[in-house]
Amino acid sequence: MAERLKEFSRKKEFLICVDSDGCAMDTMDIKHIRCFGPCMVREWGLERWQALILDRWNEINLYTMTRGINRFCGLAMALREIHETYCPIDGIREFEAWTRQAATLSGPALREAASATANPCFFKALSWSNQVNSLINDLSQEDRKPFEGVAQGLEAAREFADVALVSSANPEAVVQEWEHCGLLDYVDVLCCQDAGTKAHCIGVLRAQGYDPKHILMVGDAPGDQRAAAQNGVYFYPILVKEERKSWREFKTTALNRFRQEDYDSYGAQVLLRFLDNLGQEPE
């Protein structure tokens, strides 16, 4: 069984960190398309503009440089656009301010903020979040599958590296999904929502004595890339709508370049592909 972060000690010279939703597990699209977006439409009574609003929700959360954004920040962005384009959203200004200023953006933090204000947007956001959680919990195991090639890639990685599951998701859900799919067999240490941010977790792992050039973060969102950059370690992207190809390349090319300490130029190339995939022009 994989160890928790505070129990873990380095066993190999290399470390590979892997995100879960949208990276290893093909669950991100399902959660947003079936749960997050439709719950927002219902909670705020937006059925009149449903198709356009849901398309924009998916752009914000799945297909642009805000992919993987915190759920409440994504909600604030979407509601601001709805307020300016379709209909008034009562309390949106204060809710936006909370998403920018709160020390923690979580369900309990929102519940505490809602109890301290009469702002209806806080209460509706809390209701929306609870509905989303309920729908996600009801997803079948068939809806919680890894992308093709993940098991093979992790098996190859573990031949020479410690493997860390680094996710901002709920630890119970992550463990259940990975265990059901047999992926926990390839994981040495679990770093989930309860362990802190991805950047924090990578930093704690790095402090075990790994050379920064011996650490690789595998992720699908800009937040994963930033977490790697903040710690001065390498990044390998799983590209949206090209996940199968990305995992095949991870096994056949990225691992070899990483293991042979020849990742710099290759890492720069795959980073440009990652930015282009999410619609960002190169600087």
N, C-alpha and C positions, 0 to 999 in steps of 0.2 A: 504494500500500500504506500502511495506517495506520502511524503512527510509534509507537515505545515511549515511555513517559512521560518518560524522561530526555532524549529527543531532541526532544520536542515544543515548539513555540513558538506562542503565540496568534496567530490569523489574523483572528478576527472579534470583535465586541464581546460576543457572547453565547456561552454554553457550555451544552450539554445532555449530561448524563451518563446512561448507560443500563445497567442491569443485564442479565444474560444469562438464566440458568436461572430459569424461572417468570415472567419479566418479558417479555423479547423472544422467548425460545425456549420452546416447549411441551415441556420436557424434565423438569421438576421432579417432576411426578406420576409419570411413567414410572419415573424413577430410584428413587423411594421405594417405589412399589407393587411394582415388579418386582425391585428389587435390595436396597435397604437393609433393609426389613422382613423379607422372606423369608430373607435371609442371617442375620439375628439369630435368627430362629426355629430355623434349622438349626444354627447354631453352639452355641446353648445348649440344644438339644433341647426346644423349647417347643411341639412339634406338638400336644400335648393341648389347649392353649388358643389355638391359632393364630389363629382368626378374631377373637377379642376382642383379642388382643395386636396383631395387624396393624391393626385399626381404631384402637387407641389410638396406635400408632406414627404413623399418618397424621394423627391429630389434633394430635399434638405437633409434627410436622415440616411440615405442610401447611396446616392449617385453623384454627389459633389464633395467638395473639400470640407463640408461639415459632417460627412459620414461619421457615425459613431459618437456624435455629440451627446452630452448628457440629456436625458429625456426631458427635463424641465427647461433646459436652454432651448432645445428643439421646439418644444411646445410654445415658449415665449416668442420665438422667431415666427412660427406659423401663425399664432394668434395676432401678432402685430401686423402681418401682411393681410390677414382676414379683416382686421379692424380698418385698415386703410383701403381695402378693395371691395369688400362685400357687405359687412354689417358691423355696427359698434360692438366691441368686446369690453364690457364693464370691468374696470379695474386693471386693464392690461398694463398701464404705465407702472403701477406699483409692483405688479408681478414681475415685469421685466427687471425692475430695479433689484428685486430680491435675487433673481438668478445671477445678477452681476456681482452682488455684494455678499451673499451668504457664504459663510465659512464652509458649509457642507450642503450639497445639493442632493438630498435624499428624501424618502418618504417621511421618516420621523422629523427631519428638519422642517419640511413643509407643513406637517401637522402642527408643530410648535409655532411656526409663523402664522398659520391660519387662526390659531386660538388667540393670537394677540392682535387680530385685526378683524374688522367687519367687512373687509374687501371680498366680494363674491368670487373674484377670479381665483383666489387662493383655495377656497372651498371646492370650487369646480375642478381645479387642477388636482386636488387631493382625491376627489371622487373619480376623476379620469384615471389617475395613476392606479388606484385600487382596482378599477374595472380591468385595466390592462393586465395587472398582475394575475387576476383571476382567469382571464382568457388564456394567458400564457401557461398557467398551471394546468389548464385543461387540454393543452395541445397533446396529441397522441405521441407515442414513442416513434411512430413512423414519420412524424414531422420533425424529429430531432435527430437528424442523420449527419454524419461527417461528409465532407466533400470527398469525392473519389481521389485516392492517392494519399490521403492524410496518414493512414496507418503505415503505409510503406515508407513514407517520408520520415515519420517519427521513429520507426524501427531502424532506419539507416542512420538517423541522427544519434540515436542512443548507443550506437556502436563505439562512438568516440567522445560523446558529450553528455553532461548532465542535462536533463530536459526539465524545464519549469513551465507549468501552465500558469500564465499571467493574464488574468481576466478581471474586469471590473464588475462582473456579474455576481449574483448571489451564489455563495459557495455550495449550498445544498443542491441547487439546480445544476450547477456545472458538474459536480461530482456524479449526480444521477445520470446526466446525459453522457458523460465520458465513460462511466462504468458500464452503462447499458451497451455502448458501442464497442467496448473492449479497448478503449484508448488509454485508460488509466495505467495499463500494463507498461506503457512507454514513458510514464511520467515519474520523475523523482521528487518534485516538490510542487505543492499547490500554493499559488498566490492569488487569492480571489478578493472580492470586495471588502471583506473584513480585515485584510492585511494592509490596506492602504492603496494609494494610487499606483498605476503601473510604473511610473517613474520612481516612486519610492521603493517598490518591490525590486526593481532592477538594481537600484542603488544598494539595497541591503544584500542582495545576492553578489553583486560585484565586490562588496567588502569582504567576501569569503576568500578573496585572494586571486580571483581570475584576472588575467591580463585583459584590459578592455577590448583588445583586438581578438580575444578568444570568446567574446560574447556576441550573440546574434539574436535580435528580436524579430520574430515573424509575426506580421500583423496585416490587417486589411484597411486600417483607418488612419487618418492623419495623427490622431492621438497616440497611436502605436509608434509612428515615426518620431514624433516629438519626444516620447518617453525614452526612446533609444538615443536620440540626439542629446538630450539633457544629461545622459550618463556617458556620452562619448563612446557608444558601442555601435555595432553594425545593425542595419535594418534590411530585412527582405520582405517585399510586399506580396500579398495574395491579391491579385487584381480582380475587381468586381466584374462579374460575368465571364471571367477567364480563370476561375478558381482551379479547375481540373488541370489546365495547362500550367498554371503557376506551381501547383504541388508537384507536377512531373518535373518541372525545371528545378525546383528546390532539391529534389533527390538526385537528378542527373548532373546538375551544374553547380548550384549554389553551395551545396555541402562540400563539394570538392574544392572549390575556390576558397571557402572559409577554412577548411581543415589545412589547406596548404599555405595559409597566410598570404593569399593572393586575392583578397576580396575588394580592395579599395576601388579600382577602376570599374570592376563589375558592379559593385554596390552603387556607384554613381550612375551607371547606366540603368539599373533597375529602378532607382529612385525617380529618374526622369520619366520612365514608363508609368510609374505609379501616379505621378502628378498629372500626366497627360490623361490617364484613365479616369481621373476624377475631375477633369476639365480645367486644370490650372495651367496657364501659359508659363513656359520656362522663363526665368529671370534673365 
